[in-house]
């Protein structure tokens, strides 16, 4: 595992680059643990922020989760990289569009990559709904943001971008 794996609700002091693991949680396999393991092998000194956390029933605090993610996304953008892994849906969640938050965040960080040069790496698992559109738009607008085929390749590119 990475030297420092950060999960909600923790806000530790971070010295050095941070990679934020962005992508679907609800309805997705636990790809974040695998990404953390891969990044720990590729760059053991790298800090990794993973928004996936188990909550006891009734303990989830939506505002605290969003604030935690926003803080760490901004920190990774300033010093490190943002890794998006667009995992295909594993388990449908009734009443919720798959990866709805991820799609909003991806669009936000796509624009920041275009405008500000944020270090952004996007991996897309075959079968992710909307894959063709995401690939086309990134190819058109963000040639500096690598599009990867596997989680391992995505992690390797993010570690390189973060300077680890």
C-alpha positions in Angstrom: 0.0 0.0 0.0 1.1 3.6 -0.4 3.0 5.3 2.4 -0.1 7.2 3.2 -3.5 6.1 2.2 -6.1 8.8 3.1 -9.8 8.0 3.5 -12.7 10.0 4.7 -13.0 11.7 7.2 -9.2 12.2 7.6 -7.4 15.4 6.7 -3.8 14.6 7.5 -0.9 17.0 6.7 0.5 15.9 3.4 4.1 16.4 2.4 4.7 15.6 -1.2 2.5 14.6 -4.2 -1.0 13.2 -3.9 -3.0 11.1 -6.3 -6.8 11.2 -5.9 -8.7 8.1 -6.9 -11.8 9.5 -8.7 -14.5 7.2 -10.2 -17.6 5.3 -9.4 -18.2 3.8 -5.9 -21.9 2.9 -5.8 -22.6 0.0 -8.1 -18.9 -0.4 -8.9 -16.4 -3.1 -7.8 -13.9 -2.0 -5.2 -11.3 -0.9 -7.7 -9.9 1.7 -5.3 -8.2 -0.9 -3.1 -6.6 -2.4 -6.1 -5.4 1.0 -7.3 -4.0 1.8 -3.9 -2.1 -1.5 -3.9 -0.7 -0.9 -7.5 0.3 2.7 -6.6 2.0 1.4 -3.4 4.1 -0.9 -5.6 4.8 1.7 -8.3 5.5 4.6 -6.0 5.7 3.6 -2.3 6.3 7.2 -1.2 3.2 8.5 -2.9 0.2 9.7 -0.9 -3.2 8.4 -2.2 -6.6 9.7 -1.4 -9.4 7.2 -1.7 -13.0 8.4 -1.2 -14.3 4.8 -0.7 -15.1 4.1 2.9 -17.4 1.8 4.7 -20.0 3.5 6.9 -22.1 2.1 9.7 -25.8 2.3 8.9 -26.9 5.9 9.4 -23.4 7.2 9.8 -22.8 8.6 6.3 -22.5 12.4 6.3 -23.0 13.6 2.7 -21.7 17.1 3.3 -18.6 15.9 5.0 -17.9 13.4 2.2 -18.3 16.0 -0.5 -16.1 18.5 1.4 -13.4 15.8 1.9 -13.4 14.9 -1.8 -13.3 18.6 -2.9 -10.4 19.3 -0.5 -8.3 16.3 -1.7 -9.1 16.8 -5.4 -7.9 20.3 -5.2 -4.8 19.3 -3.3 -4.0 16.6 -5.9 -4.6 19.1 -8.7 -2.1 21.5 -7.1 0.6 18.9 -6.3 0.1 15.4 -7.8 -2.4 14.0 -10.2 -6.1 13.0 -10.5 -6.7 9.5 -11.6 -10.1 8.6 -13.0 -11.0 5.0 -13.4 -14.3 4.5 -15.1 -15.2 1.0 -14.0 -18.1 -0.7 -15.6 -21.2 -1.2 -13.5 -21.1 -4.3 -11.4 -24.4 -4.0 -9.4 -27.3 -1.7 -10.4 -28.4 0.8 -7.8 -32.2 1.3 -8.1 -33.2 4.9 -8.5 -29.7 6.1 -9.3 -27.9 6.6 -12.6 -24.6 4.7 -12.6 -21.6 6.9 -12.0 -23.7 10.1 -11.9 -21.3 11.9 -9.6 -18.2 10.6 -11.4 -19.5 12.0 -14.7 -20.0 15.4 -13.2 -16.6 15.4 -11.7 -15.0 14.1 -14.9 -16.5 17.0 -16.9 -15.3 19.5 -14.2 -11.7 18.2 -14.2 -11.7 17.8 -18.0 -12.3 21.6 -18.3 -9.6 22.3 -15.6 -7.2 20.1 -17.6 -7.9 22.1 -20.7 -7.8 25.5 -19.0 -5.2 25.0 -16.3 -3.2 22.0 -17.4 -4.2 19.9 -14.4 -2.4 16.5 -14.4 -5.3 14.2 -15.2 -5.2 10.5 -16.2 -8.4 8.7 -17.4 -8.7 4.9 -17.5 -11.8 3.3 -19.0 -12.8 -0.2 -18.5 -14.4 -1.9 -21.5 -18.2 -1.9 -21.0 -18.4 1.5 -19.1 -21.5 3.1 -20.5 -20.6 6.2 -22.5 -17.1 5.0 -23.1 -17.1 6.0 -26.8 -18.3 9.6 -26.0 -15.7 10.1 -23.2 -12.9 8.9 -25.5 -14.0 11.2 -28.4 -14.3 14.3 -26.2 -10.9 13.8 -24.5 -9.3 13.1 -27.9 -10.8 16.4 -29.2 -10.1 18.6 -26.2 -7.5 17.1 -23.9 -4.6 15.4 -25.8 -2.4 15.9 -22.7 -4.6 13.7 -20.6 -3.7 10.0 -21.2 -6.6 7.6 -21.9 -5.7 4.2 -20.5 -7.1 0.7 -21.1 -6.3 -1.0 -17.8 -6.2 0.0 -14.1 -2.5 -0.9 -14.0 -1.7 1.4 -16.9 -3.8 4.2 -15.4 -2.0 3.9 -12.1 1.4 3.9 -13.7 0.6 7.1 -15.7 -0.8 8.8 -12.6 2.4 7.9 -10.6 4.5 9.3 -13.4 2.3 12.5 -13.6 2.6 13.0 -9.9 6.3 12.9 -10.1 6.7 9.9 -7.8 
